[in-house]
Each structure stands twice: as structure tokens, then as C-alpha cells.
Amino acid sequence: MMIRGLAAAAVALFALLGPADARTMRFASSGDIATLDPYAHTESFTSNILHHIYEPLVRRSKSLEIEPALATRWSQVAPDRMRFELRRNVLFHGGERFTADDVVTSMRRLMDPNARGRGNISQVTAVEKVDDFTVDFVTRGPYPLLLNDLTGVYIMSKAWLEANNALQPGNITTRVTTFASTNANGTGPFRFESWRPDQALVMTVNPAWWDRAEHNLTRIEFRPIRSDATRVAALLSGELELIVPAPLQDLARIGAAPGFKVIEEPSLRLIFLGYNFRPELQAAPGVPNPLRDVRVRRALWMAVDIDTIHRRVMRGKSRNVGTLVAPQIPGYSAALDTPMRFDPEGARRLLTEANAVGFRVRLNCSNDRYIADEQTCVAIAGMWSRIGVNVDLQIESRTTYFPRMDRGETDIYMLGWATLPPMDGFSVLSSLLATRAGGMGGNNPNGLSVPRLDELTTQAASELNEERRRALMVEALKIVRDDVLFLPLHQQPVAWGARGNIEVINHPDEFIRLWFATVN
């Protein structure tokens, strides 16, 4: 009766979207996008969905190699200058012709200090128009990862931004919104039709897309469904073609159901906890922050039984880690990828040495962003309480959680990082480890500032020798481990549930690329 009730609820929800034909892709995830403004956030799920509407100059292919998109070719014309030749005869969904002016305007908008996504092009100092279909990107110096970065930078229409008074970027952290926060006009394979936050996002096929379509979809209907049970019921009742992710506890049931399948792929995303390094804690204003003591941070790591989390919470599908990048990513070192040994008695001794027994701390986590995020945080809070730490656990939706984290309103927070868009360890250095200033440290909200890490980040940004560049990143990640600047947990699994007539690729970067999907 419960399953029938959940399925009926899903039917009622999707009735809002209207009838679907055989080439409609109806899919759901555990949370909604944060905004339609591609520069107002740094949340990869939002970037993923917006990639169906907006396009970058270069993109990832089926095999995740970099290939031309709105740019057809590029060349290094000076050590600090890369020239891009733009694709001709491309139209925005609103009918505007794509030219170099759109690229320059888009980059100026993204480089605005108030753009939340500014860190995605932290090494770019200027973008200059050469002619209507040629632009130059100027960097701080030689920079080997510009193409990687640009795979996640979407181009907007200058005329559309001007007409709608949206030349200034929105920002989900500071709560700045513009017309572009709730409307979209790109060049991509699907056109924006409507968005009702926390209810439904609808896109329709772009018949004027410049590229050859490999999909056969006419319409995409996305709905956030937070409840795992409701999401699975909607799939199995036929109201959905795809759920992303599929709950770990339901994989066997989905896979065994006639006409359905599970699509699994190891993810690049590592899950870890970050710390507040400011003088005071959010949970205890006026009290010196014990998290600034490496003994306390090490004690917290030693008190986390990640083997139990792996078995019971992650259903044996995760991989325990000791570092911040996945094995496939440049900068990974197997020597650093060893979790701290579970030792609650040793953790208590360290807290006693640091005079921190019984301190109060706030742990903030999302409940709809990562695989089993809430359950993982509940388990960790219980483990810490057993060594005498008083934990104020705060669980909330990603739509409020990430802005809170960005504002530094946390003591300890959960974060997942897949090194996107560059798929390189430099993403960790420039976004998480560098001091927040001048476009760097965009996801470093809690006052972490280590001069040596800033030096290594600066050096890695311009090092063209790949062996030396990787060595710089490994040195930085060794500092992170030795000083316990973050608490690594696991590499999360990614599993999707789908109807048997759906063909879709589950990539390790977790992007849903429905321009490669078919409904048979």
C-alpha cells in the first residue's frame, strides 16, 4: 500500500508537466538546481543541467576528451595568450547570432568580482576581441589548464543580457538575482521552456542546433524528488525514465524489476569534511577555536570509523580514501591515499592533550546532494560524541546548505569534489587550498590560509613541465594530510536507475549528458 501511495503521489506530481510522448526523457534527482545563471554558483549538478541549454567554447566528448564546441580551433600565440577561432552560423535560442562579442561579454560578466563562479577562470586576466569570430584569452602567465577550465564556462548572449538588464552576474551566496537567474537563452541542444523551483524544469529540443544530434529526444522533464522511496516508486511505476542517483538500498530491487536496469560507474567525486580555521567557532562564539589545533583535527579523523560507514551506510559501494583527489586525476599519489587508522582511545588522548575534551562544534551537511550524505553525517556525529565532542548537527537541503557554507557559517562541513571542470588536481589547490583572494580560494570559505599552499598553487598554475607540475600538487596534498586540513572520507559510487528502453551514458564525472541519450 505504501508503494502504491508513493507511485500515486509521483503521478500527481508529473501531471503538472503535461503528457509525454515516446521521446520525452523524464528524470529525477534528489535535489533541484540552484539557479539558471551559469555564473552565480559553483555547484556541479547545476552546471550539468545547464549544459543542456548553454555551451562552452570547448567541451567533453563521450570519452571525456576535450573537443571543439563553440570554438572550432585554438592556438597558443604567446606564452600568456591563447587565440580561439569561433564557430560560425550558430544561433542562440532567442535568434541572436553568436559572435566574439558574446564571448567577451560573457567573460567580463564571469570575471566580475561579484560572480560566484569567478574561480572557474582564476588565471584569466582579460578576453579580447580580435574580429567577429576570433578572441584572445590572456592569462597571468603560461597556464596549461585553460582548455580544461573552459569546458565548464558557458557562453551567454550579449544582446539578451543587455535587453534584460542582466549584464551583472547573480550570486546564490549573496542572494543577488537577475533575469538570468530564472530564465535562460543558450546555444545548446535543448531550449529552456520553464522552471518552477523545487517542482519542475522543462526543456525542449533545439531544432536549430549547430551540431549533429546523437539523441532522439524532443523534450526533457526534470523533477527534484527528495524522498528516495518516492523517486524509486516513480521509476518503477513508469512515471520516469531515469533517476539520478538511484538509492544504494534499492539497486538490487531496480535491477531485478522486469524492464528496468541499474547503470553503475565509479565516480571521480571524493567526499570529505572541511574545518573552520577562524578564531571562534559558530557553535561557541567568544570561545577560542580548538579546530585550529592539529591535535584536535587529527583526533576527529581518528574517531571516524570509515570502515563501518563503508559497510553500513554506503552498502559496500564506496572506496575509503586518505586524500582529496581520485586515482584518475593528475596530482593523485597512492602514498597519500591511506585513511587514518580508527583509534577512538588515541583520539581521546589527543583531545586531552589539547585541553579540548567536551568542546562544542557544529557539523553542517546536506541531505540531497551526495550519496547518503545525511546518513554519513549522522554516523560521524555519533562517533564524535563517543570521544566526548558535543556535536550540533544541522542537516538541510542543498539550496540553503551551499550558500550557508559559502558564507562561512559552519564549523565543520561536508563537501564533495570531483575536480570539475578541469579534471585536474589543480582544481583542489586553486579552489579549496588557496587563500580566498583575487579569484582564488573560491570554495575556501572558513579562513584556511597557509602561505606554502599559496606558493605551491601559484607555481603549479604556470608550470609547463608536467612531471614538476604534478610534484607540486602532490606536495600540497601532503601538507593537507600531514596537517589534517581536511578530513577525507570516501570516493562515492554513482548508480542510476533506468527503464530498459533507455540508452544513456553514466560518466565518472557524474554529468548527465542527455544529448547522447535515446528512448527506444
C-alpha positions, 0 to 999 in steps of 0.5 A: 500500500505504501508503494502504491501511495508513493507511485500515486503521489509521483503521478500527481506530481508529473501531471503538472508537466503535461503528457509525454510522448515516446521521446520525452526523457523524464528524470529525477534527482534528489535535489533541484538546481540552484539557479539558471545563471551559469555564473552565480554558483559553483555547484556541479549538478547545476552546471550539468543541467545547464549544459543542456541549454548553454555551451562552452567554447570547448567541451567533453566528448563521450570519452571525456576528451576535450573537443571543439564546441563553440570554438572550432580551433585554438592556438597558443600565440604567446606564452600568456595568450591563447587565440580561439577561432569561433564557430560560425552560423550558430544561433542562440535560442532567442535568434541572436547570432553568436559572435566574439562579442558574446564571448567577451561579454560573457567573460567580463560578466564571469570575471566580475568580482561579484560572480560566484563562479569567478574561480572557474577562470582564476588565471584569466586576466582579460578576453579580447576581441580580435574580429567577429569570430576570433578572441584572445584569452590572456592569462597571468602567465603560461597556464596549461589548464585553460582548455580544461577550465573552459569546458565548464564556462558557458557562453551567454548572449550579449544582446539578451543580457543587455535587453534584460538588464542582466549584464551583472552576474547573480550570486546564490551566496549573496542572494543577488538575482537577475533575469538570468537567474530564472530564465535562460537563452543558450546555444545548446541542444535543448531550449529552456521552456520553464522552471518552477523551483523545487517542482519542475524544469522543462526543456525542449529540443533545439531544432536549430542546433549547430551540431549533429544530434546523437539523441532522439529526444524532443523534450526533457522533464526534470523533477527534484524528488527528495524522498528516495522511496518516492523517486524509486516508486516513480521509476518503477511505476513508469512515471520516469525514465531515469533517476539520478542517483538511484538509492544504494538500498534499492539497486538490487530491487531496480535491477531485478524489476522486469524492464528496468536496469541499474547503470553503475560507474565509479565516480571521480567525486571524493567526499570529505569534511572541511574545518573552520580555521577562524578564531571562534567557532559558530557553535561557541562564539567568544570561545577560542577555536580548538579546530585550529589545533592539529591535535584536535583535527587529527583526533576527529579523523581518528574517531571516524570509523570509515570502515563501518560507514563503508559497510553500513551506510554506503552498502559496500559501494564506496572506496575509503580514501586518505586524500582529496583527489581520485586515482584518475586525476593528475596530482593523485599519489597512492602514498597519500591515499591511506585513511587514518587508522580508527583509534577512538582511545588515541583520539581521546588522548589527543583531545586531552592533550589539547585541553579540548575534551567536551568542546562544542562544534557544529557539523553542517551537511546536506541531505540531497546532494551526495550519496547518503550524505545525511546518513554519513553525517549522522554516523560521524556525529555519533562517533564524535560524541563517543570521544566526548565532542558535543556535536550540533548537527544541522542537516538541510537541503542543498539550496540553503546548505551551499550558500550557508557554507559559502558564507562561512557559517559552519564549523565543520562541513561536508563537501564533495569534489570531483575536480570539475571542470578541469579534471585536474588536481589543480582544481583542489589547490586553486579552489579549496587550498588557496587563500580566498583572494583575487579569484582564488580560494573560491570554495575556501570559505572558513579562513584556511590560509597557509602561505606554502599552499599559496606558493605551491598553487601559484607555481603549479598554475604556470608550470609547463613541465608536467612531471614538476607540475604534478610534484607540486600538487602532490606536495600540497596534498601532503601538507593537507594530510600531514596537517589534517586540513581536511578530513577525507572520507570516501570516493562515492559510487554513482548508480542510476536507475533506468527503464530498459528502453533507455540508452544513456551514458553514466560518466565518472564525472557524474554529468548527465549528458542527455544529448547522447541519450535515446528512448527506444 
